Amino acid sequence: MVAGHLTIFSIRLFYGGKFTKFPGRRYVKGKERYIDLLDIDEFCVHDIDEMMETLGYVEEDFGLFALASDSDINHLGTYVGKHKVLIVLMKMFLNR
């Protein structure tokens, strides 16, 4: 956590796993990676796309909260002031 910087946050990115069925939906068998020192004032949906491309993934469909537009990122930004580590779960196809 960067003290005094209300717009700086980290993402705890879970990827490579899958969602179980309802009820009791969970994300299982995935890997995780932290992406630190992000600034919500400069963060956009293309940054999520770049993170996933770096890991070799392409979009399949959305998880629990879709991050598909800058409006979605703005909504995500409402959590940064109180929660410095945001958990992001990805369901993607491996592009290999």
Sequence and secondary structure as in RCSB ss.txt:
>XXXX:A:sequence
MVAGHLTIFSIRLFYGGKFTKFPGRRYVKGKERYIDLLDIDEFCVHDIDEMMETLGYVEEDFGLFALASDSDINH
LGTYVGKHKVLIVLMKMFLNR
>XXXX:A:secstr
  TT TTEEEEEEEES EE  SSS  EES EEEEEEEEETTT  HHHHHHHHHHTTEEE    SS   SHHHHHH
HHTTTTT SEEEEE  EEE  
